[in-house]
Amino acid sequence: MSPGRTIYAKLDWVLIICYVILALFGWVNIYASSYSEGAGGMFSLATRSGNQLLWIGVAAIAAFLIIFVLGSRFWRSISWPLYAVSVILLVAVLIFGHEVNGSKSWLTLPGGFAMQPSEFSKIATALCLARIMGSYGFNLSNTVDFLKVAAVILLPVCLIALEPDIGTILVYCSLAFMLYREGFPGKFLAFAGMAILLFLITLKFSPSVSILTAAAVICILITAASKRPLRTLVISAASITAAAFIPRILRIPAVAEMNLPAAEYWLLAVAGITAAAMSIYCLKKKLHGWGRYIAMLAVSLSLIFSVDFIFHNVLKPHHRDRIENLLGISEDLKGAGYNVNQSKIAIGSGGLTGKGFLQGTQTKFNFVPEQSTDFIFCTIGEEWGFAGSIGVLLLFFIMIFRIIQTAERQKNKSIRIYGYCVASYLFMHVFVNIGMTIGIMPVVGIPLPLISYGGSSFLTFTVLLFIYIRFDLERWK
C-alpha cells in the first residue's frame, strides 16, 4: 500500500466528518442569517455566505497540505518561530489595528482583507506548550518549568488584554483543563473558581454576602480536615450564623441613625479578630496547616474589597452593562440587553423543529445584530428548532470527546498535550458563545467554531484540528 493510501486509511474520519458537517451547516446558516430579497445567492462573493465558502475552500487546501505535505516534524520545528510571529502581530494590532465594538483586534491587509492575530496566536501557543511540556524531564511541579509554561500563556494574554478582547482571554483560561490533566494542582483551579464566584456575588448582592460565603467555604475546608469534625462544624455554623445578623442589626432604624460603618467593615473586623485568635490558638497547640486558611481568607477579603475598583476602572462600559444585564442588576432591553433578549426570543420561537430554512422572522428582519457571527446560534434555534440545536451540540460533543479519547491513547506526551489544548479551545468557544445567546454568559464577542462567519476563526480551527489529526497518525507507527 502506498504512503498516501496508508495515511488515508488511518485518518480520524470521525473528526473529519464532524468538521465537514459543521462547516457546511455553518455556511448554510450564514446565508440564512444575512438573506434578503434581491440579494445575491449562496455562492455570490457579494454575500457573506459566498465569502465564507471561499474561506472553506482555503481551509480545505490548508487541511490537505497539513495532512499530506507538511509532516508532524514541520509543525514542531516552526512552533517557536510561529509563536514569535504571533506575538509580533499582537503588538502590531495594538499600533496599527482598527477598533471594532470597543476592541482593537483587527489588522487590515492589502486587498481589503482583515485578520485577527489573537485567533492565530492560539495555534502557536498550543504548539509551544506541547513542545515545552512534552520535553524530556519536564515537571509541572518544578518552579522553573511552571514559569516557562506561565510565560508562554501570559505573554499573548497580556497583549490581548490591551486590545481588549475579553472573549479570547476566556479561551486562554480554558488551558487550565490541560494543565490540570498534566498535574497542575486542582486546588488552584478551585480557588480561581471561588474568586469568580465571590466577584459575581459581590456585584449581585453585597460585599457582606461575599464575606459570609468565603467564611463558610473556609469553615467547610477546616471541618473536613479537622480531627473533631462535628465540634468544628457546630462552632463554625454558630459563628457564621451570628455574623450574618450584623447587617440586619445595622438596618434597625435606631442603629441606622447612628451612621455606623457599613456591614462589610464590621464583618471585616470580626474576620480579622477571628483569624488572629485562630493563629494564636494554633501556635500554642503547635498545629500545622492553619496558615493556608488564613491566607485564603486574606486573599478572599482583598478580592471582595477590590471588586468595585475592578468593575468601574478596569472593565469597559459596555462590558459593565452586559454583566449587569446578565446578573439582573439592571435591565436595558433596548440597549446592552437588546441582543440577548432578541436572541432568546428567536431561539424560543423555533420550537421543536424550527420555522424552516429562510423562514425565521427574527432572522429575516434583522432583529438580532451580529447574527451571522457571534449570534449565529439564534438563527439555528429559530429555523432548525430544538432538534437542530441539539444536533449541533452533539457534533461538538463528539469532536471534543473524540479528541480527548484519542489524546489519552497517544504514546507521545506532547501530542496528548496539544490535543487537550484543542479540546479546551473548542469547549470554551462553544460554552461561552451558546451561553451568551441564551443569556447565561455575558456578551463578550466570541464566535461559534466552524459555524460563525469569519475567515480568521474558521481557518484557525481548521489548522488546529488538522494538525492534531496529522499528529494522531503517529499512533500507528
N, C-alpha and C positions, 0 to 999 in steps of 0.2 A: 504494500500500500504506500502511495506517495506521501511525503510530509504534509502536503496540502489537505489530502483526504483524511490523514490521521488527525490533524487539527480540527477539521470539520466534524468528524465523528465524536470528538471528545469535548466539544464546546458545551457550555452550560446553556442548553436550549430553553430551560425553564425561565432563566433570567432574560434571555433574548426575546422570547415570545411575549413576556410581560412588558418588556421595553417597547416592542413594536406596537402592541395593543394600546398602551398608554399614549405613545407618541401620536398615533393616528386618531385616537379618540380625542386627544387634546386639540389636534388640528381641526377636527370637525366642530368642536365646541368653540374654538376661536372664531371660526366662520359664523357660527350661530350668535355669538356674543356681539359681533360687530356687523351683523346682517342688517341691511336696509334696502328698501325697494329702489331699484335702479343702480345699485352698487355693483361692482364687478363680481364675477363668480369666485368660486373657491380657489381657482388656480391663478387668478389675476394678481400680478405683483403690485397692483394698486391697492390691494386689500391686505389686511393683517394676516389673513389665512394664507394668502399667496406668499407673503414674506416668510411665514412660519414654515411653509412647505419647502422653501428654498433652504432654510436652516436645517430642516430634516434631511435634505439631500447632502448638505455639507457635513452634517453629523454622520450620515451613513458612510461617506468617504473616509472620515476620521476613524470610524469604528473598523472599517476594512483594513486600513493601514495599521491600526493598533494590533489587530489580531494576526494578520498575515505578513506584515512587513517589519514593524517595529517590535522587537522581542522584549522580554522582561528585563534583560540586561540594559537595554537602552534607557528604560524609564528609571532604573536605579542609578545609572550614570549621570543622568541630567537632573536628578532631584534637587541638588544644591544650586546649580545654575538657574533652574526654573524658579526656585524659591527666591533667589536674588532678583530675578526679573520681576516677579510678582510684587516684591517689596518696593522696587523702583517705580512700578506702575501705581502702587498705592500712594507713594509720595507724589507722583506726577498728578494724580487726580485731585489732590489737595491744592495744587498750584494752578493747574490748567483746566480742571474739570468744571462742568456747568451744573448748577443746582437744580434738582428736581424734587418737588414736595419737601423742601426743607433740608435735603441731603445732597451734598456734593459727591456723588458716587459714579458719575459717568464721564468718560473721555470720548470726545468726538474725533472720529477717524476720517481720513480722506474718502470721498465718495458719499458722504452723508451718513455713514455708519457710526454707531456708538457702541462702546464696550464698557462693561462694569468690572474693573480689576478685582474687586472683592470676591467676585464669583470664581475667577481663575485662581485666586490665592488658595482656595480650598484644596485644589488638586496638588499644588506644590507643598502645602502644609502636610497633607496626608502622606505624600511620598517621603518627605523628610522625616516625619515621625516614624514611619515604617523602617526607614534606613537606620535611624539612631537607635530605636528601641529593639530592633531585630539584630543589632550587632552583638558580637561575642562578648560575654561578660557584663552586659547591661543589666542593671538592677534598679528598679524604680525607687526602692527604699534608700538607695545611695544618694546623698545630698547633691553631689556633682552631677550625676546622671539625671536626677529630677530637675535641677536647674537648667540643664540643656533642653529638656522637653518643654519646660515652662517658657523658656526664651523663644523657642520656635513657635509656640502658640501665641504668646503675648505680644510679640512684635507686630504681626498683622492685625491683631485685635486692637492694639492701641492706635494704630494708623486708621483703622476702620472707625474707631470711636470718635476720631477727629472729624469725620465726614459730616454728621454722624450717621451710621447705618445700624440701628438697634437690631433689626432682623438678622443681619449677618452675624452680629455679636452673639445672639442667641444660638445660632447654628454652631459657632465655635464652642459654645458652652456644652454642646452635646458630646464633645470629645471626652467629657467626664465618664461616659459609659465605657469607652475604650480603655481609659486609664484604670477604671475600676476592674475591668476584666484582666488587666495586666498587673494587678496587685496594689493599686492605689487604695489606701485605707478608706473603707466605706464611711467611717465617722466624719471625715472631712466633707464628703458629699452630703451626709445627713445634716451637718452644720450649715452648709450652703443652702439647703432646702429650708432649714429653720430660719435663716436670715431673710429669705424671700417671704416666708410666712409672716414674720414679725413686721417686715416692711409693709405688707398689704394690710395686716390687722391695724397697724398704727394709722394708716391712711383711712381705712374704712371706719374704724371705731375711735380709738384714742390711745395715746401712749400708756395710759393706766392699764388698759386691757392687755396691751402687749407685754408690759412688765409682769403682770399676773400670769400670762401664758408662758413666758420664759421661765418664771419661777416654778411653775407647775411641771414643765418638761424636765428641768434640772432636778426637782424633787423626785420625779419618777425614776430618773437615772440613778440618783443616790439610793433610793429604795431598792432598786434591782441589784445594786452592788453591796447592800448592807447585810451584815450578819444577823441583824434583827429587823427583817423587812416589815413586819406588822407594826412594831413600835415606831419605826421611822415613817411609815405611811400615815399613821394616826397623827403624829406630831406635825408632819408636812401638811396634811389636809387641814388640820385645825389652824395652822399658821396662815395658810393661803386664804382660807375662808374668812379669818379675822381681818386680814389685809384688804380683802375685797369689799369690806364695809366702809373703808376710808373714803372713797369717792362719794358714797351715799351720805355719809355723815357730813361731808363738806357741802352737800346740797341742801341741808336743813336750813330754812330761812334765817334762823338766829345765828347759825355758824357762818352762813354765806355773807352776812352783813359785816363780818369781821375782816373781810378781804384777806384771808389767809392764802398762802401759796397754793398753786394748783395741785390736784390729787397726785399727779405723777411725781412731783417733787417730794411729797410725803412718802410715797411708795419707794422712791429712790433712797430716802433716808432710812427707811425700815430695812431695805435690801442691804444697805451698807452696814448697818448695825448688826444684822443677822450674819453677814459674811465675816465681819470682824470677830463676832462671838464664836462662829464655827471654826475660824482659823485658830483662835486661842485654845479652844477645846481639843482640836486635832493635834496641835503642837504638844499640849500637856499629855495627851494619851499616846503620843508618838504614832499617830495613824498616818498612813500613806495614801496618796491618790487624791486627797482633798483639793490640792492646788488646781487641778484641771476644772473642777466645778466652779471655783472662784473665778478662774479665767473665763469660763463660758459665760458666767453672769456678767462679768465686766464688759466683755465684747458685746453681749446682747444689749446691755444698757447703753453702750456707746452707739450702737446701730440705731436703737429706738430714738434716742435724742438727736440723731443726725438726719432722720428721715425728712423732717421739714426742710432742712437746708438742701438736701439732695433733690427733693421733689421740686423745689421752687428755684434752685440755682443751677442745677446740673441738667435736668431734663428740659427739652424744648417745650414751648407752649402747646404745640399740637400733640406731643406725647402725653403731657399732663391732662389735656382734655380727654384723650382717648382712655387713659387709665381711670379717670373719674367717671366716665360713662360706663366703663366695664364694671366698676365696683358699685355703681349705683349712687355714687356721691352726688353726681349731677346728671341731668337728663337733657340732652340737646339733640332732639331728633331732626332738627333742621341744620345742625352744624356738625360737631365732632361725631355725634352718634348716628348721623344720617346713613352712611354707608352700611353699617352693621344692621341697622333697623330694616333698610330696604333689602339687604341680603337675606335676613331671616324671613321676611315676607315672601321673597322669591322661592327660597328652599321649602318653606312650609306650604306654599301653594302648589307645589309639584305633586303632592300626594304620594301614592304608592308607585305608580308607573310613569308619572310626569305628564306634562301637557303635550308632548310630542316635539319632534325636531322642528325648529324655527317657529314654534307656537307659543313660546314664553312671552307673556305680556311685559313683565318686569325687564326682561332682556330686550325685547323688541323696541321698547320705548325708552331705553337707556336710563332707567331709574337708578341703577347702581353704577357709580363711576368706577373706572379701572376694572370693568367686568371681564375683559379678556386677559388681564394679568393677575393681580393679587386676588380678585374676587371671582375667578372663573368657576369656582366650585358652586356658586349660587346658580350659574347657568345650568350646570349638570343637575343640581337639585330640582330646578324648575322644569326643565324639559325632559329629564330622564327619571325624575322622581326618586323615591327611597331606594328602589331596586337598582337604578343606575349609580346612585351614591355609594351604596354598599358594594357594588361591583368594583368601583374604583378603589375603595378602601381595601377590598380583598386582594386586588392586584398588588397594591403597595405592601400589604402584609406578606404576601407570598414572596415578593422581592426581598424584603428585609429579612424575613425568616430564612430564605434560601441563602442569602449572603452569610448570615451568622452560622448557619448549618455547615456550609462548605468551608468557612473560615476555621471552624473548630477541627476540621479534618486535615488542615494544612500541616505539612512536615516542616515548612519554613515559617519561623515565628514572624518575620517581617510581613509576610503575605497575610497572616491572620490579623495583624495589627492594621494593615491597610484595609482589609475587609471590614473590620469593625468601624474604622473611620467612615467608610462609605455608608454603612448601615446607619451610623449615628447621624450623618448629614441628612440622609433620606428621612429618617424618623422625625427629626426636629422640623424639617421643612413641612412635612405632611401634617404633623401635630399642630404647629403654630398657624399654618395657612388655613386649615379647615377649622381650627379653633376660633380664629378671628372672624371667619364668615358666619359662624353660628353663635358668636357673642360670648365665648368663654375665654378668649385671649384678647389682649389689646391689639389694635391695628398697628402693625409695625412695618408693613411693606415687604412681604416675603412671598415668592412665587410658589406655586404648586409644581413640584418636579415633573418635567416632561409634558405637562399639560398647559401651564400658563404660557401666554405669548412672551417671547423674548429669546433672542439668539444666544446671549451670554449664558443664561441659566440652562437652556436646553443643551448647548454644546458642552458646558461644564459637567452636567450629569451624565452625558453620553461618554465623555472621556473618562470620568471617574469610574463608571460602571464597566466599560470595556477594558480598561487597564486591569481591573480586578478579574474579569473573565479571562484575560490573557495570562495573568499571574496564576489563576486557578489551574491552568493546563499543566503547571509544574507538578501537580499532584500525581500525574500519570507517569512521570519519569521514573 
